[in-house]
Structure formats: C-alpha cells, structure tokens
Amino acid sequence: MSNAATRPRILLYEPMHAAGTDLLKRHGDVVVAPAVDEPTLTGIVKDVDAIVIRANGKVGRAVMDAAPRLKVVGRHGVGLENIDVAAATEKGIFVVYTPDANSESVAEHFVMLALGLSKRFLESDPALRAGQWNVRYEYIGRELYGKTLGVIGFGRIGRTTARICHHGFGMPVLYYDVVPAAAEVEAETTAKRVGLDELLRGADYVSVNLPLTPQTRHLIGRDQLRIMKPTAYLCNLGRGPLWEEAAVYEALENKWIAGVGTDVFEQEPTAKDNPLFKFRTFLCTPHMAAHTDEAMRRMSLVAEDIIAVLQGRAPRYPANQPKR
C-alpha cells in the first residue's frame, strides 16, 4: 500500500477528528464528499475502496452498486440505521463501527439532562438573569440520590449510565432489554431486568438508549407515558423516532410527567418552532451527546478497522460477516 499507484481511495462523508484522518492519510488517499445526497454520492464513488459515514447521509444499495471497488464501510459512531448492512453483507463489503467510543460521553449527557431538569435550570437561569433573585424560594429542585433509574436498552451506553448513576447517586436500577445482561453486569449495579411497563411505572428517571429498528420505532407513546409517575423524568439518548414527539408534547402539556430531556428528534434537524420548545420542563441538545473531544477522537479511530480490512486483516469491530 506504499506505492502511490495502488493506494486505496477513502471517502469521508464528513470531516472527522485529525487522529483518524491522519491515520487514513498515511495509508490511502482521503477525500471528503462535497454533499451526502444519494445522487452526489453515486456520482463520486466509482473508484472508492472505503467509506466513512458519520451522522448524515446513507450508504445504501445504490451507493454500493456504484462503487465496484468498495471493500469496507466504517461507521464513525454506533448506530447503523443509515447503512444497508444486509446489502453490504451480500456484496462482500465489511461494515465496521466504534461500539465503545462514546459510551462515557452519552452516559454523562444523560446525567447532565437529569440534573438540569431536576434542579430546574431552564427556569432559574433566565429568572436570575432578569433580576429575580427570590425565585430561589420558588424553584425547589429534586435530588437524584436514591431515586430509581430505568434504562431502556442495556447495551454499552445503558450499562455505563447505570454504573455512573448507581455508584455516583446511589440509584437502584431497573432495565428493559430483549437480551438479559450477564450476571456480573447486573451485580455491579444491582440492576434488575423487568418488562417495559414495570420499568415505566417504577422509575423516577428513565434513559432511552435503544438502537432504532422497526421493532423499537415509537416504542414510547401515549400509553407508555400515561403509566409513568407524575414526578418522573424521561430522557432520550438513542434516536428521535424511538418515541412519538406528539405524545411527549401531550405528556408535558398535561403534566403527566415532571420533565423531558433529549439529544435527538424525530426529524433532524428539528424545526426552530418545534412545539416542545415552549416548555421549561423540556431540556434539549442538537444530537451532540457524543460530541466530546475524547469521544470524537475515539470514533475517528474507526480508521484502524478500515485499514485492517484494506490490508486483508480481520477488523476488531465488525458489524457483519460479509460473503466472500
């Protein structure tokens, strides 16, 4: 791969951290897509050996069909919903990702949302800036300590959230997942696997951490919100379509629950007049929970598996086992 004539061509859908970019540049010719719509992509991938995708755009069958040299697709992150993994497997293309890269960052983001809601940040900060010092007597917060955490999706991020909250705030943990966690994982946080309804009825704070699949789309709707405690908080750190935003609006409007935090929206970017923005009990960020310098660096190191595949070695984090 040192011969310039045989250097692979690597397409980045978007720029990424220099740690990964520089590594790729040592082993191939790196280009950044001018846009990530399908017509643009299908027009520029003919000579591409590898693709790195972040949050935007898709690597679907049409892109793969237009890229006869494509050997590997790297996901800068965790979610694979924008990659047609089945098509890649069929066509002999590896899909690799970074499942451990952003667990700490996203779990910490949940804690930020939970604390911000509990301590009534969105109410007290603007009031103080407006000179209303005496709101300190009105805006009475709540402690996380000793409250029950419910984790929907007990993968790497969910388990990290449970660990932080159990050891840091003394929170007992309920979790919902189709796959039970290992006994030692449950023991570390005294986590108890329960059904979804039992979790929603029992938890004071709920963290949604599932991947988006046909089975999980709109998992949280009106019926689920109605059975939560009126003092409970719900935070979505997974994907926007995991819940129905209209039902979340209804829950806040009618005070079915105490507050909602989210990093994700059903449509992204969300509209600046999203009706949820009117609530001081709604705390949100623009899909940036994983955007810490540390996590961005780790996610960019999907480059290591890209290079491994291009050099004929087994990747560390394959999402599929392509046909050969």
N, C-alpha and C positions, 0 to 999 in steps of 0.2 A: 504493500500500500504506500510505499515511499515514492514510487515512480509517479510523477505528475500525470502521466497519461492514463494511469489506472486508478487514480484517486477517486473515491466514491463522491457522489454529489448528494448533499444532505440539505433538505428543505426544512426551514423553521417556519411554522405558520405565523409566529410572533417572536420578537426578540426575547431572550431569556438571560439569566444571570451569567456573568462572564466565566464563572467556574466551569460550567458545562459547555458554553460556547467555545471557549479557548481549547478545551479538550477535543471537541469535534474538529476544530480547525487544524489541530495537529495531525489528524488522520483523514481529513477529507476537505472538500470544497463546500463551504457553508453559504447558503443564500437564504434570504428572508422573503416570504411571499409578499407581493405588493397589496394583495387583498385575499380574503379567505372565503369568498363566494365560490360555489362549485364551478361556474364557467371559467373563472380565472384560474382556479387550481388545475382543472383538467387540461388547460392550455399550457401549463408550465412544468408538468411532472413527467414528461416523456423520458427524460434522462436522469431521473431521481432514483437513488438507491435507498434512501431512508427519509422518513418524515418525522418531525417532532411537532406535536399538537399540544396547545395549552387549552384555554377555556373556549376559544372561539373557532368557528368553522367545524367541518366534519371530514372524516376520512371514510367515505362511503364507497360502495362498489364502483361507481362511475370514476372516482379518482383512482382507485386501484386498477381499473381496466385501462386507464390512460397512462399508467406507469408500469410498463413491462419489466423494468429493472428493479422495481421496489422489493426489498427484502425484509424491511422492518419498519414498524410504526411505533414511535415512542410517545407515551402519554406523560407529559410534564404535570404530574399530579396523580390523582387516584381514580376519579370517575371515568368510566369507559363508554358512557352512553353516546358520545359523538364519534365513536369508531365502530364500524361494522366488523366486529370480531369474527363472526361466522364467515363472512366473505373472505377475510384475511386468512383464516384457517384453511378454507377451501383452496385458496390461491397460493398457499405455501409461504405466507407472509407472517413473520413473528409480530406480535403485539407485546410491548414491554411497558412497564409503568413503575411508579415510585410509591408503593403502598405504605412505607414507613416515614415518608418525608415530612408530612405536615400534621401528624397526629398531635404533637405538643401544641403547635400554633392554633389549631382549630379547637382543641380542648380548652386552651387558655381563653379563646374568644368566647366560648360558652360562659366561662366564669365571668368575663367582663360584662356580657349581656345580663347574666343573672344578677350580678351585683348592681349594675346600673339601674335595672328595673326595681330591685328590692330597696335600694337606697334613694329612689325617686329622683335620679339625676336629671331627667328631662324636665322635671318640674322645678327643682330647686335652683339649678344653674341659671336659667333665664330670669327667674324671680330675683335672685341675688343681684344679677347684673342690672336689673331695673330698680335696684334700691330697696327691695322688700326683705330686709333682714329678718323680720319677725315670722317669715314662713318656716323658720326652724321649729316653731311650735306647732305648725300645721301639718307639715310633710313628715309624718312619722314613718320611718322605714321598717324593714324586717331583716332579721339575721338569716343567713344560710345555715348557720351552725345547727346541727341536729335534725334538720329537715330531711325529708325523704327525696332522693334523686331517682327519677325514672329515665332510663336510657333506652331509646328505641333504635335498635341497631347496635349490637355489642361487638363490633369489629375493632380495629386498632384505635380509631378515634374515640369510639364509645367507651372502650376499656380505659383509655387514658383519661377521659373525662371522669369516669368513676373513680379512678385512682386519686386524682387531684382532689376531688370533692370529698371522698371518704377520709383520706388522710389529712387533708387541709381543713375541712369543715365538719368532720365527724358525721357525715351524712350516710345513713343506711341506703343501700342501692337495690332497686328493682330493675330488671332489664327484660326486654322483649326481643327475641331473635328466633328465626326459624332453626338455627343451629345452636345447641347448648354450648356454653363456654367450657373450657377444661376446668376440672375441679380446683386446680391450684389457682386459676384466674379468678374463679368465684370466691375462693377463700381469701385472697388478698384484700378484697373489698367487701367481704360478706355479701356479695351480690346474689340475689335470688331471681331465678328465671320465672316469669309469670306471663299470663296472657295479656293481650293489649288492653282490654277493658279493665282488668285488675290493676295494671300499671297506671292507667289514666285516673282511676278512682283514688289510688293510694298515694300518688306522688305529689310533692309540693313544687318541684321543679322538674320539667321534662325536657330532655335534649333529644332532638331527632337527628339521627346520624346515618340513615339508611342510604344505599345507592338507589338511583331511580331506575325502576324496571316496570314492565306492565303490571306486575303484581303490587308494587308499592305506590304507584301513582294515585294520588288523592286518598292515601291511607288515612289521613286525618281530615275529617269533615265535620259537618254539623253534629252528627250523632256522637262522635267521639269527644268533641268539645263540650257537649252538654253534660257529660258524666264526670268532667274534671271538677276539682274543688274550686269554689269561687275565690279562694286565696292562692290558687296555683298559678305558676308561670310556665309558659311554653316557649321554647327556643328551637328554631330550625337551623341546623348547621349542615344539612345534607343538600337537598335540591328543592327549589321552589315548588315544583309540582307534587311533592310529597304531601302537601296539604292543599285545601281549597281556600284560596285567599278570600273569597266571598264569605265563607263560613268563619274565617278568622275575624273579618270585619264585624260580622254579626255578633261574635262572641265578645269582642271589645265594646261594641255599641251597647250591648245588653248586660255587660259586666258579668258574663258567665265565668270568666277567669280574671285574675288580677292584672295580668300583663303578658305581652308577647315580645320576643326578640327574634330577629332573623338576620342572616347574612345572605339570604337567597330569595328569589322571587319567581313567581310562575312565568312571567315574561321578563327577560333580561336583555338590555337594561330596562328597568321598570320606568313607568311614566312619572314625570315630576309632579303630576297631580294624582298619584295613587291615593285612593281614599283612606288608606291606612295611616297616611302621614298626619292626619288630623289629631290622632290620639297621642297624648303624653304618656300613655301606657304602652306605647309601641316604640321599641328601640331597634334601629336597623343600621346595617352597613352594606356597601355595594359589592358583595361577593369577594371579600378581601380577607377572610379569616385565615387563609393560608399565606397571606402576603406579609410575612416577616422576612427579614434578610436571611435568617438562618434557614427557614423552610424553602425560600426561593432558590437558595444555593443547593440544598439537598434535592429539590425537584429537578433542577437543571442537570443533575448527575445521572438522570436517565441516559445521558450521553454514554455512560460506561457500558450499559447494555446494548445501546445502538452499535457501539464499536465492537463489542463482543460478537454480535450477530454478523456484522460485516466481515469480521475476521474468521468466521466459521466456528466460533466458540459458543458454548451454551450461555444464555443470559441468566442473570441472577434472579430477575423478577419477571418471568414470562406470564402473560395473561392468557396464553393459548399454547397449544402444541400443534403447529401447522403441519399440514400434509406435505410430504416430500416426494 
